[in-house]
Amino acid sequence: MSDQRIEAGGRKPELLVVGAGVIGLSCAWRAARAGVRTLVLDAGGVERASEVAAGMIAPIGEASWGEDALHVAAMASADAWPSFAGELAADADRPVPYRRPGALHVALDRDEAAELRRVHELHRRLGLEATWLRGSECRRLEPGLATSVAGGLEAPGEAEVDPRSLLHALRLAVAAAGAEIREETAVAEVLVDGGRATGVVLANGERLDAERILIATGARAGGELLPDEVRPPVRPVIGEILRLRPRGAERPCERLVVTERVYVVPREDGEVVIGATMDDRGFDLRVTAGGVHELLREAYRVLPEVAELELLECTAGLRPTTPDNAPVVGKTAIRGLLLAGGHHRNGILMAPLTANAIEALLTGAEPPAELERLSPARFERAPEGVGA
Amino acid sequence: MSDQRIEAGGRKPELLVVGAGVIGLSCAWRAARAGVRTLVLDAGGVERASEVAAGMIAPIGEASWGEDALHVAAMASADAWPSFAGELAADADRPVPYRRPGALHVALDRDEAAELRRVHELHRRLGLEATWLRGSECRRLEPGLATSVAGGLEAPGEAEVDPRSLLHALRLAVAAAGAEIREETAVAEVLVDGGRATGVVLANGERLDAERILIATGARAGGELLPDEVRPPVRPVIGEILRLRPRGAERPCERLVVTERVYVVPREDGEVVIGATMDDRGFDLRVTAGGVHELLREAYRVLPEVAELELLECTAGLRPTTPDNAPVVGKTAIRGLLLAGGHHRNGILMAPLTANAIEALLTGAEPPAELERLSPARFERAPEGVGA
């Protein structure tokens, strides 16, 4: 293992990770840590969804009827987060600001309350921990809530992590594990020879060979990079998001506060994140007046003190979204070609389970059962493919 | 005249202008152009209100009962704008994007319509050109207006100028007229000897002598710089303001559109400015979530297509505001010390008249009669002062 690390620069990598968002870096870190000689290619640029994510680790908020496979995987990944964060902090030699302030999912009128109670039924069926509270009980927990709050679900296990701090720690951990990151290196094409992936051609024309290739290019995974037969149906879904901070000492809430239309994430350092719009308009990162207006209006409706915060940043990210809103993680029909993508709004939440799955596939261990139903095979056009 | 210019670097300036916003630069330009050896001190920094101003030249929108002196001056300055812009463009050898798209002041309900009709009475009395239009007539002029628009005033003479482009042209014109601008040069104190201003002490301790000193430091004019007896009661009133641009070809309106709570200024190059909040909270330039929310909400109420615009910038500026909302322009009780400040929300609008007044005072010409009632004397504690 240590020999491989020393020689990583000179020999063909065992794993080429295309993409340096939270998914690519998490997989690269776990792979390198397991002794796989790994090279990460980072295209750079402004499209990285992880940079602008709110960093909610809130599977209860994501539970939807008819998405059980996704939900089971999300719960497993949320459970894996504390040890993932602990190991990452140790490897990176840097704190990872993961914490569990809990969440309050609130209803602002009777219709929303009825819907939230219906979701609560689903939670019970899935065995999730959440308690129904009356409006006054919600306000006792979070005194900043608007008086219109008609009821809510307290979910004490829900967590958050600052994605920028997380990305920084992942980069340090990747390096500490002996892997290399090549910056400003975009991939134009994956090379396939006789049903096996053999390497990539970079945007500058250079060719890189590798034993295995992991595609973790977020919203770009559905693009020209991959051959037709294994190209996942991933499309960009823009999310506009705001970063704010208190002007004094007080923050608007202690827990994650979530409504049907908006969420408010308070960080330990005082930062407050308000997200996120959802819009299908291609590779367009422009922040609209309407999106910002909607976020501020809805946040103000639930937590009026939000109006007092300083507005620091209005940005947008592109969620990599599949037709069933669930990720595609695992082997493809092309041998040596792996996918870790389509995480929609759950990239941060799903990073630990995704990285565990990719590590298992690379080292021959048993991959997490929760990801079985989320393999790329469900979208492939040539289901006879046999995999890596 | 040409001798003085050539020697400006080496000899004591005849005029030291403290402040390089639109007022300071306009006065410096006119003074230098008239042959006065001029040095401008620019403190730099982010506080310059001119940088974030909307650049409306819309005296009708500013007309208020009981502010006749201000209004007469505003009208005179608006009338002076075309020749000011023309001369500036010639001296700067650069276009000045002054234009007159006209304005539509609209009412969004019957109460606002009643108030706007009352203002229209005032306009008639002041001899202003404005026509009352029904809601449908407003929408014929500006099809993007919300159907709730109940009526409005068309003011075809109202104009706008991009203040950043204006500042750039002023700097070029100041230099072309032979004056010098010293960057990053803050003034700590004005020196007074025997009732006459003799120079300034810079923040770095350096002393600069001058025959006359013009204070044009915006919201800072009420601070420690000036001796008590001539310090004008100028306070900062923050205004938050947004800059946007169309994502396609279409802009939300052709004219300046103004309601009781917001204005929307379309520029020739496509930029759209939405302003501005008003708040008394000292030297605090932080943009609040509540301020941005209010601007977007009110702009959306009157021009729904604003929601489609890309949001480029949320900033704030500090209006230099006096107790009667009118500027203080002219000589003070200390000989050789002049003031050009307190322009509140009318700095761009009032620049030509202010610069003409200062030029007249420096060259011994007759100052514009419209500024007589706006002299610093009205706020001075020692009215027996005789002036410069």
Interface residues (C-beta under 8 A of the other chain):
Chain A: L242 L244 R247 I274 R286 V287 T288 A289 G290 V292 H293 L296 R297 A299 Y300 V306 A307 E308 L309 E310 L311 C314
Chain B: L242 L244 R247 I274 R286 V287 T288 A289 G290 G291 V292 H293 L296 R297 A299 Y300 V306 A307 E308 L309 E310 L311 C314
